[in-house]
Amino acid sequence: MKTRSLSIVLGVVLAAGLVAQRAECTVFRLVVQAEGVVVAQGFGVLVAEHLLLTDADLIDSGDQVLVQDFASGARYAATIHTRSRGLVLLSVPGLTGTAASIAEGSPDSDSSVYLLVADGTRRRGLLLSIAFSDSTASRFHLTMTVGLHEVGAPLMNNCGHLVALVAGELGMRDEEAEDNMVRGWSRQNLVAFLQESQIDFLTEDEPCPSAEEQLEQAKATSSALEEERQSLEEELKQLEESVEQDQQRSAETIAAVTAQKASLERRLVETATELAEQDSVIAEKDRLQSDLEQIRAARDSLAQQAEADQKQAQRQLRALTGAGIALMLLAALLVWWFWRRRKQAWDEFSETDAKLKEAEDEIERKSASFPDIVLSGSGPAGDEFHVKVNGYALVQSEAGAIIGRSSSQSDYVISEASVSRRHARVRVSGKSLTIEDLGSLNGTSINGERLAVGQPQQAASGATIGIGDVTLNVQMLKP
């Protein structure tokens, strides 16, 4: 029974180690007041020591923010630490709890999520879709409803990682949108804001498994532990049978010696009776007495042997018990090895997936197109310049094309004294044309605004660019 208990405990510990997750983040109620009157309520989530993250629209509705601790019931006054991108960091000295960890990536469609509100209450549902926005709140289509006083509430994935924050009341609902379409700040918005605020915050290194994947892991672990338990029970049963057989053999040996002793003692009594009647049997008595002493010696020897056999059986029992513990440790080692192998396989899959993405990006770049560009204008002496840039070649080149005075150092030449040998770089970035000054002597400008060295800026069709003292108009040709 001790062996079986050790097996079960070991299995529970191993399973717990495989599925362990972080503690859930701490959420606080925010009460916004204007001239002492409550005008709005919402939530803030702890992201660093003494710092709460929430929506800016919620804070703008009043002149004072109070933070309520669900655990103690205490209220704290909050001040604004950082504000940008529609988000606010509130500084609340003395506030403690568990900081949120931002998810590794955005959840997939139909993922299991939950809204963390009011004293740790979880409102579960599915995330049907996301319409992302880099500068404003994104739109989340959920299967659960979000209340008007739940601005700032965190949206978590099934691993307890932060994936979004409910946006402000002014832009939270869209009357023309589907039911349960909620606006919120995506993880990309949150990460960008926290990085700009120079805050040390927690992020996850690996994506959260789906509920189905977690269930399969639990089933596999349970199956392995059940097989281990059955194997150990069979070994224990065999061990108990072996000990029982040894004990039975020892008992049979002692019983045989005892019976032989009783038989010899009866013979001795009979012989003594006969000696009393006949002197002629004295010699026989002496012989029988000698035999009796030998039998007693044999009995003592057998008793010692039986005791030795019993001790040997006990030693074998202890050895077999030790072997059972060793088998359990070996089983634990095997479980750990299989887990390492699975992790290595996942790492190899991630590396292959990254390479595939790079290949897809390369194919997309190779198949990209861009219209030809004509740069036309004049220099300070009235000389006219016309430069036609091949749009397809430009979009295929990661380094872009160089404009300058030197034919050996430039892709497109403008022979004018104010133009440097390597003056500026033109490049396609996304769907736009960019101009970058390469440290020229007389500078580069777009629509009269001089560019900083090494800082590319967009130039739209119809824009005016300055290359030294040469002024050129940008014209995108239709494909």
C-alpha positions in Angstrom: 0.0 0.0 0.0 2.9 2.4 0.7 4.3 1.8 -2.8 0.9 2.5 -4.4 0.6 5.8 -2.4 4.0 6.9 -3.5 3.0 6.2 -7.1 -0.1 8.3 -6.9 1.6 11.2 -5.1 4.4 11.2 -7.7 1.9 11.2 -10.6 0.0 14.2 -9.1 3.2 16.2 -8.7 4.4 15.5 -12.2 1.0 16.4 -13.7 0.9 19.6 -11.7 4.4 20.5 -13.0 3.3 20.0 -16.6 0.2 22.2 -16.5 1.3 24.9 -14.0 0.3 28.4 -14.9 0.8 32.0 -13.5 -1.4 33.4 -10.8 -4.2 35.5 -12.2 -3.7 39.3 -12.3 -5.3 41.7 -9.8 -8.2 44.0 -11.0 -9.4 47.0 -9.1 -12.6 49.1 -9.2 -12.1 52.7 -10.3 -14.6 55.4 -9.1 -14.4 58.7 -11.0 -15.7 61.8 -9.3 -16.4 65.3 -10.4 -16.6 67.9 -7.6 -17.2 65.1 -5.2 -20.0 63.4 -7.1 -19.5 60.0 -8.7 -19.8 60.4 -12.5 -18.4 57.1 -13.8 -17.1 53.7 -12.7 -14.8 51.2 -14.4 -11.8 49.0 -13.8 -8.0 49.1 -13.8 -5.6 46.2 -14.1 -2.2 46.0 -12.2 0.7 45.9 -14.8 3.6 46.9 -12.5 4.3 47.9 -8.9 1.8 50.6 -7.8 0.7 51.1 -11.5 -2.8 50.5 -12.9 -3.6 50.4 -16.6 -7.0 51.7 -17.8 -8.8 53.7 -20.6 -8.3 57.5 -20.9 -12.0 58.3 -21.7 -13.0 56.9 -18.3 -10.5 59.2 -16.4 -11.5 62.2 -18.5 -15.1 62.1 -17.2 -14.1 63.6 -13.8 -11.5 65.4 -11.8 -10.6 62.7 -9.2 -10.0 58.9 -9.4 -10.4 56.6 -6.4 -9.1 53.0 -6.5 -11.1 50.4 -4.5 -9.4 47.2 -3.3 -11.9 44.3 -3.4 -9.9 42.3 -0.8 -9.6 44.9 2.0 -12.4 47.4 0.9 -9.9 50.2 1.2 -9.9 53.2 -1.2 -6.8 55.0 -2.6 -6.4 58.3 -4.4 -4.7 57.9 -7.9 -2.7 60.3 -9.9 -1.9 60.1 -13.7 1.6 58.7 -14.3 1.6 58.4 -18.2 -1.1 59.1 -20.8 -1.0 58.5 -24.6 -2.7 56.4 -27.4 -6.0 56.6 -25.5 -4.6 54.8 -22.5 -3.6 55.9 -19.0 -1.2 54.6 -16.3 -2.4 55.5 -12.8 0.1 55.7 -9.9 -1.3 54.4 -6.7 1.3 54.2 -3.8 0.7 51.3 -1.4 -1.3 49.2 -3.9 -0.2 45.5 -4.1 -1.3 42.5 -6.1 -0.3 40.3 -9.0 0.7 42.1 -12.2 -0.9 41.1 -15.5 1.2 39.2 -18.1 0.5 40.2 -21.7 -0.2 37.3 -24.1 2.4 36.1 -26.6 0.0 36.8 -29.5 -3.5 37.8 -30.4 -6.1 34.9 -29.9 -7.5 33.1 -32.9 -11.1 33.3 -34.0 -13.5 31.1 -31.9 -10.9 31.1 -29.0 -12.1 30.7 -25.4 -11.8 34.0 -23.5 -13.2 35.6 -20.3 -13.7 39.1 -18.9 -12.2 39.6 -15.4 -14.5 41.9 -13.4 -15.8 42.6 -9.9 -13.8 40.8 -7.2 -12.3 38.2 -9.6 -15.6 37.2 -11.3 -15.0 35.6 -14.7 -17.5 36.1 -17.5 -16.6 33.4 -20.1 -17.4 33.3 -23.8 -15.9 33.0 -27.3 -13.9 35.6 -29.3 -15.5 35.3 -32.7 -13.4 37.9 -34.6 -11.1 41.0 -34.2 -11.0 44.1 -36.4 -7.5 45.5 -35.6 -6.5 49.2 -35.5 -3.0 50.5 -34.8 -4.0 54.0 -33.7 -7.6 53.6 -32.3 -9.4 50.9 -30.4 -10.0 47.6 -32.2 -13.4 45.9 -32.5 -13.9 42.5 -30.7 -16.9 40.3 -31.6 -17.7 38.4 -28.4 -20.4 35.9 -27.3 -20.8 37.6 -23.9 -22.0 41.1 -23.1 -20.0 43.9 -21.6 -21.6 46.4 -19.3 -21.4 50.2 -19.5 -19.6 50.3 -16.2 -16.9 47.8 -17.2 -14.6 50.1 -19.1 -11.0 49.1 -18.4 -11.9 45.5 -17.6 -9.2 43.0 -18.9 -10.0 40.4 -21.5 -8.0 37.2 -20.8 -7.3 34.0 -22.7 -7.8 30.6 -21.2 -4.3 30.6 -19.8 -5.0 33.8 -17.8 -2.9 36.1 -20.0 -4.0 39.6 -21.0 -5.2 40.0 -24.6 -7.2 43.2 -24.6 -8.7 46.1 -22.4 -12.3 47.3 -22.8 -12.2 50.8 -24.4 -14.0 53.9 -23.1 -17.8 54.3 -22.9 -17.8 57.0 -25.6 -16.6 54.6 -28.3 -17.4 51.3 -26.8 -20.5 50.4 -28.9 -21.5 50.9 -32.5 -25.2 50.9 -33.1 -24.7 49.6 -36.7 -22.5 46.8 -35.6 -23.5 43.3 -34.6 -24.6 42.5 -31.1 -21.8 42.1 -28.6 -19.3 44.0 -30.9 -17.1 45.7 -28.3 -14.3 48.1 -28.8 -11.2 47.5 -26.9 -7.4 48.1 -26.8 -5.6 45.2 -28.4 -2.4 43.6 -27.0 -0.5 45.5 -29.8 -1.9 48.8 -28.5 -1.1 47.9 -24.9 2.5 46.8 -25.6 3.2 49.9 -27.7 1.9 52.2 -24.9 3.8 50.4 -22.1 7.0 50.5 -24.1 6.6 54.2 -24.7 6.0 54.7 -21.0 9.3 52.8 -20.3 7.6 50.5 -17.8 8.9 47.0 -17.0 6.0 44.7 -17.7 5.4 41.0 -18.0 5.0 39.2 -21.4 4.6 35.6 -22.3 7.2 33.8 -24.4 5.0 31.0 -25.8 1.4 31.0 -27.2 -1.4 29.8 -25.0 -2.6 26.3 -25.9 -6.3 25.9 -26.9 -8.7 24.3 -24.5 -8.7 21.2 -26.8 -4.8 21.0 -26.6 -4.8 21.3 -22.8 -7.5 18.6 -22.6 -5.4 16.3 -24.8 -2.3 16.9 -22.6 -4.3 16.1 -19.4 -5.6 12.9 -21.0 -2.1 11.8 -22.1 -0.7 12.5 -18.6 -3.6 10.7 -16.9 -3.2 7.6 -19.2 0.5 7.4 -18.5 0.0 7.6 -14.8 -2.8 4.9 -14.9 -0.5 2.5 -16.7 2.3 3.2 -14.2 -0.1 2.6 -11.3 -1.3 -0.8 -12.8 2.3 -1.9 -13.4 3.3 -1.1 -9.8 0.3 -2.8 -8.4 1.1 -6.0 -10.3 4.7 -5.9 -9.0 3.5 -5.4 -5.5 1.1 -8.3 -5.8 3.9 -10.6 -7.0 6.1 -9.4 -4.1 3.4 -10.2 -1.5 2.9 -13.7 -3.0 6.6 -14.4 -2.8 6.8 -13.3 0.8 3.7 -15.4 1.7 5.3 -18.5 0.1 8.6 -18.0 2.1 6.7 -17.6 5.3 4.7 -20.8 4.6 7.8 -22.8 3.9 9.4 -21.6 7.2 6.2 -22.6 9.1 6.2 -26.1 7.5 9.8 -26.6 8.5 9.2 -25.7 12.1 6.1 -28.0 12.3 8.1 -30.9 10.9 10.9 -30.5 13.5 8.3 -30.2 16.3 6.5 -33.4 15.2 9.8 -35.3 14.9 10.8 -34.1 18.4 7.5 -35.4 19.9 7.9 -38.7 18.2 11.4 -39.2 19.6 10.3 -38.2 23.1 7.6 -40.9 22.9 10.2 -43.5 21.9 12.4 -42.4 24.8 9.5 -42.9 27.3 8.8 -46.4 25.9 12.5 -47.3 26.1 12.8 -46.2 29.7 9.8 -48.3 30.6 11.3 -51.4 29.0 14.7 -50.8 30.8 12.8 -50.8 34.1 11.5 -54.2 33.2 14.6 -55.6 31.5 18.2 -54.8 32.2 19.1 -56.2 28.8 17.7 -53.1 27.1 20.2 -50.7 28.8 22.5 -50.7 25.8 19.6 -49.9 23.6 18.7 -47.0 25.9 22.1 -45.5 25.6 22.0 -45.7 21.8 18.6 -44.1 21.7 19.8 -41.4 24.1 22.7 -40.7 21.7 20.2 -40.5 18.8 18.0 -38.1 20.8 21.0 -35.8 21.3 21.7 -35.8 17.6 18.1 -35.1 16.8 18.1 -32.2 19.2 21.2 -30.9 17.6 19.5 -31.3 14.2 16.4 -29.5 15.6 18.5 -26.6 16.8 20.2 -26.5 13.5 16.9 -26.5 11.7 15.5 -23.8 14.0 18.6 -21.7 13.3 18.2 -22.3 9.5 14.5 -21.4 9.7 15.4 -18.2 11.5 18.0 -17.4 8.9 15.5 -18.2 6.1 13.0 -15.8 7.8 15.7 -13.0 8.0 16.6 -13.7 4.4 13.0 -13.4 3.3 12.7 -10.1 5.2 15.9 -8.8 3.4 14.4 -9.9 0.1 11.2 -8.0 0.9 13.2 -4.8 1.7 15.2 -5.2 -1.5 12.1 -5.7 -3.6 10.5 -2.6 -1.9 13.6 -0.6 -2.8 13.4 -1.9 -6.4 9.8 -0.7 -6.5 10.8 2.8 -5.5 13.6 2.7 -8.1 11.0 1.7 -10.7 8.9 4.7 -9.7 11.9 7.1 -10.0 12.7 5.6 -13.4 9.0 6.1 -14.4 9.3 9.7 -13.3 12.5 10.1 -15.3 10.8 8.7 -18.4 7.9 11.1 -18.0 10.4 14.0 -17.8 12.3 12.7 -20.8 9.1 12.5 -22.9 8.2 16.0 -21.9 11.6 17.3 -23.0 11.3 15.5 -26.3 7.9 17.1 -26.8 9.3 20.5 -26.0 12.2 20.0 -28.5 9.6 19.0 -31.1 7.6 22.1 -30.5 10.8 24.3 -30.7 11.7 22.6 -34.1 8.1 23.2 -35.3 8.4 26.9 -34.3 11.7 27.3 -36.1 10.2 25.7 -39.2 7.2 27.9 -39.0 9.4 31.0 -38.8 11.4 29.9 -41.8 8.2 29.3 -43.7 7.0 32.8 -42.9 10.3 34.3 -44.1 9.9 32.4 -47.3 6.3 33.7 -47.7 7.5 37.3 -47.1 10.2 36.8 -49.7 7.6 35.5 -52.2 5.4 38.4 -51.5 8.3 40.9 -52.0 9.2 39.2 -55.3 5.7 39.4 -56.6 5.1 43.0 -55.4 4.8 45.8 -57.9 5.0 49.6 -57.8 4.4 52.3 -60.5 7.3 53.9 -62.3 8.3 57.3 -60.8 9.2 60.4 -62.8 11.2 63.2 -61.0 11.3 66.3 -63.1 12.5 69.8 -62.3 15.3 72.4 -62.6 18.5 73.6 -60.9 19.5 77.1 -59.8 20.9 77.9 -63.2 17.7 76.9 -65.0 19.0 73.5 -66.1 16.2 71.0 -66.5 16.5 67.5 -64.9 14.4 64.4 -65.6 14.9 61.2 -63.7 12.7 58.1 -64.3 12.8 55.5 -61.6 11.8 51.9 -62.4 9.1 51.1 -59.9 9.4 47.3 -60.2 13.1 47.3 -59.7 12.7 49.7 -56.8 10.2 47.5 -54.9 12.4 44.4 -55.5 15.5 46.1 -54.0 15.7 46.0 -50.2 18.5 48.7 -50.3 16.4 51.0 -52.6 18.1 53.3 -55.2 20.7 56.1 -54.7 20.4 59.5 -56.2 23.6 61.6 -56.5 26.2 63.4 -58.6 28.6 60.4 -59.0 27.7 57.9 -61.7 29.9 55.2 -60.0 28.2 55.6 -56.6 24.7 56.4 -57.6 21.9 54.6 -59.4 20.3 57.8 -60.8 22.7 60.8 -61.6 21.9 64.5 -61.2 24.9 66.5 -62.5 24.7 69.6 -60.4 27.3 71.1 -58.1 25.0 71.3 -55.0 24.2 67.6 -55.3 26.5 65.2 -53.2 28.1 62.1 -54.8 25.7 59.9 -52.7 22.9 62.4 -51.9 19.7 60.6 -51.1 18.0 57.1 -51.1 14.6 56.3 -52.6 12.8 53.2 -51.4 9.4 51.6 -51.3 8.1 51.0 -47.8 4.7 49.1 -47.8 2.6 51.0 -50.4 4.5 54.3 -50.1 7.6 55.9 -51.6 10.1 57.2 -49.0 13.1 59.6 -49.4 16.1 59.4 -47.0 19.0 61.9 -46.8 22.4 60.2 -46.7 24.3 62.9 -44.9 24.5 65.2 -47.9 26.2 68.6 -47.7 23.3 70.7 -48.9 20.5 68.5 -47.6 17.3 67.0 -48.8 13.7 68.3 -48.4 10.1 67.3 -49.0 7.6 70.1 -49.7 10.1 72.6 -48.2 10.7 70.7 -45.0 14.3 69.5 -44.6 14.9 65.9 -43.7 16.9 64.6 -40.8 19.9 62.5 -41.8 19.0 58.8 -42.0 15.3 59.4 -41.2 13.1 58.2 -44.2 10.0 60.3 -44.9 7.0 59.6 -47.3 6.7 61.4 -50.6 3.3 61.2 -52.3 2.6 61.8 -56.0 2.7 65.6 -56.6 5.1 66.3 -53.8 8.1 68.6 -54.3 11.5 67.3 -53.2 14.7 69.2 -53.0 18.1 67.5 -53.8 20.6 70.2 -52.9 19.6 73.2 -55.0 17.7 71.1 -57.5 13.9 71.1 -57.1 12.0 68.1 -58.5 8.3 67.2 -58.7 7.2 63.6 -57.9 4.9 62.0 -60.4 3.7 58.3 -60.1 2.9 56.8 -63.5 -0.2 54.7 -63.8 0.7 51.0 -64.3 
